[in-house]
Amino acid sequence: MMQERINELLNLIDTQLAMETSDPVTESYKARNLASYAQALKTLLEIKRNTEDRNERL
């Protein structure tokens, strides 16, 4: 389940990076999306790492 969410975020990031933009409004939208996706990905990876660390200690 966690890996599926991570993969979905990676796909969303890939989609945004592949999007060619020529106007500032779309570029701003793209930048905001990328920042949001990157933050969500960072959070999920931290949760995954912490869960794995906790499971190793048990």
mmCIF file as gemmi writes it, N, C-alpha and C atoms, coordinates in Angstrom:
data_model
loop_
_atom_site.group_PDB
_atom_site.id
_atom_site.type_symbol
_atom_site.label_atom_id
_atom_site.label_alt_id
_atom_site.label_comp_id
_atom_site.label_asym_id
_atom_site.label_entity_id
_atom_site.label_seq_id
_atom_site.pdbx_PDB_ins_code
_atom_site.Cartn_x
_atom_site.Cartn_y
_atom_site.Cartn_z
_atom_site.occupancy
_atom_site.B_iso_or_equiv
_atom_site.pdbx_formal_charge
_atom_site.auth_seq_id
_atom_site.auth_asym_id
_atom_site.pdbx_PDB_model_num
ATOM 1 N N . MET Axp A 1 ? 0.824 -1.199 0 1 0 ? 1 A 1
ATOM 2 C CA . MET Axp A 1 ? 0 0 0 1 0 ? 1 A 1
ATOM 3 C C . MET Axp A 1 ? 0.871 1.268 0 1 0 ? 1 A 1
ATOM 4 N N . MET Axp A 2 ? 1.859 1.288 0.882 1 0 ? 2 A 1
ATOM 5 C CA . MET Axp A 2 ? 2.731 2.463 0.957 1 0 ? 2 A 1
ATOM 6 C C . MET Axp A 2 ? 3.515 2.624 -0.341 1 0 ? 2 A 1
ATOM 7 N N . GLN Axp A 3 ? 4.033 1.512 -0.861 1 0 ? 3 A 1
ATOM 8 C CA . GLN Axp A 3 ? 4.812 1.573 -2.098 1 0 ? 3 A 1
ATOM 9 C C . GLN Axp A 3 ? 3.949 2.036 -3.265 1 0 ? 3 A 1
ATOM 10 N N . GLU Axp A 4 ? 2.677 1.658 -3.271 1 0 ? 4 A 1
ATOM 11 C CA . GLU Axp A 4 ? 1.763 2.108 -4.331 1 0 ? 4 A 1
ATOM 12 C C . GLU Axp A 4 ? 1.605 3.62 -4.297 1 0 ? 4 A 1
ATOM 13 N N . ARG Axp A 5 ? 1.498 4.174 -3.117 1 0 ? 5 A 1
ATOM 14 C CA . ARG Axp A 5 ? 1.369 5.632 -2.977 1 0 ? 5 A 1
ATOM 15 C C . ARG Axp A 5 ? 2.646 6.337 -3.43 1 0 ? 5 A 1
ATOM 16 N N . ILE Axp A 6 ? 3.774 5.768 -3.068 1 0 ? 6 A 1
ATOM 17 C CA . ILE Axp A 6 ? 5.055 6.339 -3.492 1 0 ? 6 A 1
ATOM 18 C C . ILE Axp A 6 ? 5.163 6.308 -5.01 1 0 ? 6 A 1
ATOM 19 N N . ASN Axp A 7 ? 4.808 5.179 -5.602 1 0 ? 7 A 1
ATOM 20 C CA . ASN Axp A 7 ? 4.86 5.053 -7.06 1 0 ? 7 A 1
ATOM 21 C C . ASN Axp A 7 ? 3.92 6.038 -7.744 1 0 ? 7 A 1
ATOM 22 N N . GLU Axp A 8 ? 2.741 6.241 -7.178 1 0 ? 8 A 1
ATOM 23 C CA . GLU Axp A 8 ? 1.792 7.192 -7.76 1 0 ? 8 A 1
ATOM 24 C C . GLU Axp A 8 ? 2.362 8.61 -7.725 1 0 ? 8 A 1
ATOM 25 N N . LEU Axp A 9 ? 2.985 8.979 -6.626 1 0 ? 9 A 1
ATOM 26 C CA . LEU Axp A 9 ? 3.605 10.306 -6.541 1 0 ? 9 A 1
ATOM 27 C C . LEU Axp A 9 ? 4.741 10.447 -7.544 1 0 ? 9 A 1
ATOM 28 N N . LEU Axp A 10 ? 5.528 9.404 -7.715 1 0 ? 10 A 1
ATOM 29 C CA . LEU Axp A 10 ? 6.601 9.453 -8.707 1 0 ? 10 A 1
ATOM 30 C C . LEU Axp A 10 ? 6.033 9.625 -10.112 1 0 ? 10 A 1
ATOM 31 N N . ASN Axp A 11 ? 4.921 8.966 -10.395 1 0 ? 11 A 1
ATOM 32 C CA . ASN Axp A 11 ? 4.269 9.132 -11.699 1 0 ? 11 A 1
ATOM 33 C C . ASN Axp A 11 ? 3.754 10.558 -11.883 1 0 ? 11 A 1
ATOM 34 N N . LEU Axp A 12 ? 3.179 11.127 -10.831 1 0 ? 12 A 1
ATOM 35 C CA . LEU Axp A 12 ? 2.696 12.507 -10.911 1 0 ? 12 A 1
ATOM 36 C C . LEU Axp A 12 ? 3.854 13.478 -11.147 1 0 ? 12 A 1
ATOM 37 N N . ILE Axp A 13 ? 4.968 13.247 -10.472 1 0 ? 13 A 1
ATOM 38 C CA . ILE Axp A 13 ? 6.148 14.096 -10.667 1 0 ? 13 A 1
ATOM 39 C C . ILE Axp A 13 ? 6.654 13.972 -12.094 1 0 ? 13 A 1
ATOM 40 N N . ASP Axp A 14 ? 6.738 12.74 -12.595 1 0 ? 14 A 1
ATOM 41 C CA . ASP Axp A 14 ? 7.175 12.526 -13.982 1 0 ? 14 A 1
ATOM 42 C C . ASP Axp A 14 ? 6.271 13.255 -14.965 1 0 ? 14 A 1
ATOM 43 N N . THR Axp A 15 ? 4.971 13.197 -14.727 1 0 ? 15 A 1
ATOM 44 C CA . THR Axp A 15 ? 4.01 13.865 -15.61 1 0 ? 15 A 1
ATOM 45 C C . THR Axp A 15 ? 4.236 15.369 -15.621 1 0 ? 15 A 1
ATOM 46 N N . GLN Axp A 16 ? 4.433 15.95 -14.451 1 0 ? 16 A 1
ATOM 47 C CA . GLN Axp A 16 ? 4.659 17.393 -14.37 1 0 ? 16 A 1
ATOM 48 C C . GLN Axp A 16 ? 5.97 17.788 -15.045 1 0 ? 16 A 1
ATOM 49 N N . LEU Axp A 17 ? 7.007 16.983 -14.849 1 0 ? 17 A 1
ATOM 50 C CA . LEU Axp A 17 ? 8.301 17.301 -15.456 1 0 ? 17 A 1
ATOM 51 C C . LEU Axp A 17 ? 8.257 17.188 -16.974 1 0 ? 17 A 1
ATOM 52 N N . ALA Axp A 18 ? 7.42 16.301 -17.48 1 0 ? 18 A 1
ATOM 53 C CA . ALA Axp A 18 ? 7.316 16.117 -18.931 1 0 ? 18 A 1
ATOM 54 C C . ALA Axp A 18 ? 6.456 17.193 -19.592 1 0 ? 18 A 1
ATOM 55 N N . MET Axp A 19 ? 5.693 17.913 -18.789 1 0 ? 19 A 1
ATOM 56 C CA . MET Axp A 19 ? 4.785 18.925 -19.318 1 0 ? 19 A 1
ATOM 57 C C . MET Axp A 19 ? 5.578 20.152 -19.781 1 0 ? 19 A 1
ATOM 58 N N . GLU Axp A 20 ? 5.441 20.478 -21.05 1 0 ? 20 A 1
ATOM 59 C CA . GLU Axp A 20 ? 6.108 21.668 -21.585 1 0 ? 20 A 1
ATOM 60 C C . GLU Axp A 20 ? 5.187 22.869 -21.405 1 0 ? 20 A 1
ATOM 61 N N . THR Axp A 21 ? 5.754 23.933 -20.884 1 0 ? 21 A 1
ATOM 62 C CA . THR Axp A 21 ? 4.961 25.137 -20.644 1 0 ? 21 A 1
ATOM 63 C C . THR Axp A 21 ? 5.633 26.33 -21.307 1 0 ? 21 A 1
ATOM 64 N N . SER Axp A 22 ? 4.795 27.255 -21.722 1 0 ? 22 A 1
ATOM 65 C CA . SER Axp A 22 ? 5.346 28.455 -22.354 1 0 ? 22 A 1
ATOM 66 C C . SER Axp A 22 ? 4.817 29.732 -21.71 1 0 ? 22 A 1
ATOM 67 N N . ASP Axp A 23 ? 3.845 29.576 -20.828 1 0 ? 23 A 1
ATOM 68 C CA . ASP Axp A 23 ? 3.314 30.785 -20.198 1 0 ? 23 A 1
ATOM 69 C C . ASP Axp A 23 ? 3.56 30.743 -18.685 1 0 ? 23 A 1
ATOM 70 N N . PRO Axp A 24 ? 3.687 31.904 -18.076 1 0 ? 24 A 1
ATOM 71 C CA . PRO Axp A 24 ? 4.024 31.986 -16.652 1 0 ? 24 A 1
ATOM 72 C C . PRO Axp A 24 ? 2.968 31.375 -15.728 1 0 ? 24 A 1
ATOM 73 N N . VAL Axp A 25 ? 1.707 31.459 -16.095 1 0 ? 25 A 1
ATOM 74 C CA . VAL Axp A 25 ? 0.652 30.912 -15.235 1 0 ? 25 A 1
ATOM 75 C C . VAL Axp A 25 ? 0.775 29.396 -15.148 1 0 ? 25 A 1
ATOM 76 N N . THR Axp A 26 ? 0.941 28.756 -16.282 1 0 ? 26 A 1
ATOM 77 C CA . THR Axp A 26 ? 1.087 27.302 -16.302 1 0 ? 26 A 1
ATOM 78 C C . THR Axp A 26 ? 2.385 26.884 -15.628 1 0 ? 26 A 1
ATOM 79 N N . GLU Axp A 27 ? 3.434 27.642 -15.822 1 0 ? 27 A 1
ATOM 80 C CA . GLU Axp A 27 ? 4.716 27.334 -15.181 1 0 ? 27 A 1
ATOM 81 C C . GLU Axp A 27 ? 4.59 27.434 -13.663 1 0 ? 27 A 1
ATOM 82 N N . SER Axp A 28 ? 3.853 28.42 -13.179 1 0 ? 28 A 1
ATOM 83 C CA . SER Axp A 28 ? 3.626 28.571 -11.75 1 0 ? 28 A 1
ATOM 84 C C . SER Axp A 28 ? 2.812 27.4 -11.202 1 0 ? 28 A 1
ATOM 85 N N . TYR Axp A 29 ? 1.781 26.997 -11.934 1 0 ? 29 A 1
ATOM 86 C CA . TYR Axp A 29 ? 0.955 25.854 -11.555 1 0 ? 29 A 1
ATOM 87 C C . TYR Axp A 29 ? 1.819 24.598 -11.469 1 0 ? 29 A 1
ATOM 88 N N . LYS Axp A 30 ? 2.667 24.405 -12.464 1 0 ? 30 A 1
ATOM 89 C CA . LYS Axp A 30 ? 3.56 23.247 -12.516 1 0 ? 30 A 1
ATOM 90 C C . LYS Axp A 30 ? 4.511 23.257 -11.315 1 0 ? 30 A 1
ATOM 91 N N . ALA Axp A 31 ? 5.08 24.398 -11.012 1 0 ? 31 A 1
ATOM 92 C CA . ALA Axp A 31 ? 6.02 24.515 -9.893 1 0 ? 31 A 1
ATOM 93 C C . ALA Axp A 31 ? 5.341 24.213 -8.56 1 0 ? 31 A 1
ATOM 94 N N . ARG Axp A 32 ? 4.132 24.723 -8.375 1 0 ? 32 A 1
ATOM 95 C CA . ARG Axp A 32 ? 3.392 24.447 -7.136 1 0 ? 32 A 1
ATOM 96 C C . ARG Axp A 32 ? 3.084 22.96 -7.006 1 0 ? 32 A 1
ATOM 97 N N . ASN Axp A 33 ? 2.658 22.349 -8.108 1 0 ? 33 A 1
ATOM 98 C CA . ASN Axp A 33 ? 2.373 20.914 -8.08 1 0 ? 33 A 1
ATOM 99 C C . ASN Axp A 33 ? 3.62 20.112 -7.736 1 0 ? 33 A 1
ATOM 100 N N . LEU Axp A 34 ? 4.729 20.441 -8.382 1 0 ? 34 A 1
ATOM 101 C CA . LEU Axp A 34 ? 5.971 19.715 -8.111 1 0 ? 34 A 1
ATOM 102 C C . LEU Axp A 34 ? 6.391 19.856 -6.648 1 0 ? 34 A 1
ATOM 103 N N . ALA Axp A 35 ? 6.257 21.043 -6.102 1 0 ? 35 A 1
ATOM 104 C CA . ALA Axp A 35 ? 6.619 21.259 -4.698 1 0 ? 35 A 1
ATOM 105 C C . ALA Axp A 35 ? 5.727 20.431 -3.777 1 0 ? 35 A 1
ATOM 106 N N . SER Axp A 36 ? 4.44 20.404 -4.07 1 0 ? 36 A 1
ATOM 107 C CA . SER Axp A 36 ? 3.506 19.618 -3.256 1 0 ? 36 A 1
ATOM 108 C C . SER Axp A 36 ? 3.799 18.13 -3.358 1 0 ? 36 A 1
ATOM 109 N N . TYR Axp A 37 ? 4.024 17.654 -4.57 1 0 ? 37 A 1
ATOM 110 C CA . TYR Axp A 37 ? 4.32 16.235 -4.769 1 0 ? 37 A 1
ATOM 111 C C . TYR Axp A 37 ? 5.627 15.85 -4.086 1 0 ? 37 A 1
ATOM 112 N N . ALA Axp A 38 ? 6.629 16.709 -4.19 1 0 ? 38 A 1
ATOM 113 C CA . ALA Axp A 38 ? 7.923 16.418 -3.565 1 0 ? 38 A 1
ATOM 114 C C . ALA Axp A 38 ? 7.792 16.357 -2.046 1 0 ? 38 A 1
ATOM 115 N N . GLN Axp A 39 ? 7.017 17.256 -1.466 1 0 ? 39 A 1
ATOM 116 C CA . GLN Axp A 39 ? 6.819 17.243 -0.017 1 0 ? 39 A 1
ATOM 117 C C . GLN Axp A 39 ? 6.072 15.99 0.414 1 0 ? 39 A 1
ATOM 118 N N . ALA Axp A 40 ? 5.046 15.615 -0.336 1 0 ? 40 A 1
ATOM 119 C CA . ALA Axp A 40 ? 4.297 14.399 -0.017 1 0 ? 40 A 1
ATOM 120 C C . ALA Axp A 40 ? 5.192 13.168 -0.133 1 0 ? 40 A 1
ATOM 121 N N . LEU Axp A 41 ? 6.023 13.128 -1.162 1 0 ? 41 A 1
ATOM 122 C CA . LEU Axp A 41 ? 6.94 12.005 -1.347 1 0 ? 41 A 1
ATOM 123 C C . LEU Axp A 41 ? 7.935 11.929 -0.192 1 0 ? 41 A 1
ATOM 124 N N . LYS Axp A 42 ? 8.473 13.06 0.199 1 0 ? 42 A 1
ATOM 125 C CA . LYS Axp A 42 ? 9.418 13.1 1.32 1 0 ? 42 A 1
ATOM 126 C C . LYS Axp A 42 ? 8.766 12.556 2.589 1 0 ? 42 A 1
ATOM 127 N N . THR Axp A 43 ? 7.544 12.97 2.845 1 0 ? 43 A 1
ATOM 128 C CA . THR Axp A 43 ? 6.828 12.519 4.032 1 0 ? 43 A 1
ATOM 129 C C . THR Axp A 43 ? 6.587 11.016 3.995 1 0 ? 43 A 1
ATOM 130 N N . LEU Axp A 44 ? 6.123 10.508 2.852 1 0 ? 44 A 1
ATOM 131 C CA . LEU Axp A 44 ? 5.881 9.066 2.74 1 0 ? 44 A 1
ATOM 132 C C . LEU Axp A 44 ? 7.166 8.26 2.913 1 0 ? 44 A 1
ATOM 133 N N . LEU Axp A 45 ? 8.261 8.74 2.345 1 0 ? 45 A 1
ATOM 134 C CA . LEU Axp A 45 ? 9.532 8.027 2.492 1 0 ? 45 A 1
ATOM 135 C C . LEU Axp A 45 ? 10.012 8.033 3.942 1 0 ? 45 A 1
ATOM 136 N N . GLU Axp A 46 ? 9.781 9.13 4.655 1 0 ? 46 A 1
ATOM 137 C CA . GLU Axp A 46 ? 10.145 9.187 6.072 1 0 ? 46 A 1
ATOM 138 C C . GLU Axp A 46 ? 9.296 8.219 6.884 1 0 ? 46 A 1
ATOM 139 N N . ILE Axp A 47 ? 8.006 8.174 6.592 1 0 ? 47 A 1
ATOM 140 C CA . ILE Axp A 47 ? 7.116 7.242 7.291 1 0 ? 47 A 1
ATOM 141 C C . ILE Axp A 47 ? 7.548 5.808 7.02 1 0 ? 47 A 1
ATOM 142 N N . LYS Axp A 48 ? 7.845 5.511 5.771 1 0 ? 48 A 1
ATOM 143 C CA . LYS Axp A 48 ? 8.274 4.158 5.404 1 0 ? 48 A 1
ATOM 144 C C . LYS Axp A 48 ? 9.556 3.787 6.137 1 0 ? 48 A 1
ATOM 145 N N . ARG Axp A 49 ? 10.524 4.697 6.152 1 0 ? 49 A 1
ATOM 146 C CA . ARG Axp A 49 ? 11.793 4.431 6.829 1 0 ? 49 A 1
ATOM 147 C C . ARG Axp A 49 ? 11.584 4.224 8.329 1 0 ? 49 A 1
ATOM 148 N N . ASN Axp A 50 ? 10.783 5.083 8.945 1 0 ? 50 A 1
ATOM 149 C CA . ASN Axp A 50 ? 10.535 4.967 10.38 1 0 ? 50 A 1
ATOM 150 C C . ASN Axp A 50 ? 9.809 3.67 10.713 1 0 ? 50 A 1
ATOM 151 N N . THR Axp A 51 ? 8.874 3.273 9.875 1 0 ? 51 A 1
ATOM 152 C CA . THR Axp A 51 ? 8.147 2.026 10.091 1 0 ? 51 A 1
ATOM 153 C C . THR Axp A 51 ? 9.088 0.835 9.976 1 0 ? 51 A 1
ATOM 154 N N . GLU Axp A 52 ? 9.952 0.86 8.978 1 0 ? 52 A 1
ATOM 155 C CA . GLU Axp A 52 ? 10.924 -0.228 8.811 1 0 ? 52 A 1
ATOM 156 C C . GLU Axp A 52 ? 11.894 -0.278 9.981 1 0 ? 52 A 1
ATOM 157 N N . ASP Axp A 53 ? 12.353 0.881 10.442 1 0 ? 53 A 1
ATOM 158 C CA . ASP Axp A 53 ? 13.261 0.928 11.592 1 0 ? 53 A 1
ATOM 159 C C . ASP Axp A 53 ? 12.586 0.361 12.834 1 0 ? 53 A 1
ATOM 160 N N . ARG Axp A 54 ? 11.334 0.739 13.046 1 0 ? 54 A 1
ATOM 161 C CA . ARG Axp A 54 ? 10.596 0.265 14.214 1 0 ? 54 A 1
ATOM 162 C C . ARG Axp A 54 ? 10.387 -1.243 14.142 1 0 ? 54 A 1
ATOM 163 N N . ASN Axp A 55 ? 10.074 -1.749 12.954 1 0 ? 55 A 1
ATOM 164 C CA . ASN Axp A 55 ? 9.864 -3.186 12.793 1 0 ? 55 A 1
ATOM 165 C C . ASN Axp A 55 ? 11.149 -3.972 13.026 1 0 ? 55 A 1
ATOM 166 N N . GLU Axp A 56 ? 12.286 -3.407 12.666 1 0 ? 56 A 1
ATOM 167 C CA . GLU Axp A 56 ? 13.567 -4.076 12.895 1 0 ? 56 A 1
ATOM 168 C C . GLU Axp A 56 ? 13.883 -4.178 14.384 1 0 ? 56 A 1
ATOM 169 N N . ARG Axp A 57 ? 13.462 -3.183 15.146 1 0 ? 57 A 1
ATOM 170 C CA . ARG Axp A 57 ? 13.736 -3.181 16.581 1 0 ? 57 A 1
ATOM 171 C C . ARG Axp A 57 ? 12.848 -4.15 17.34 1 0 ? 57 A 1
ATOM 172 N N . LEU Axp A 58 ? 11.714 -4.496 16.766 1 0 ? 58 A 1
ATOM 173 C CA . LEU Axp A 58 ? 10.778 -5.389 17.474 1 0 ? 58 A 1
ATOM 174 C C . LEU Axp A 58 ? 11.144 -6.826 17.359 1 0 ? 58 A 1
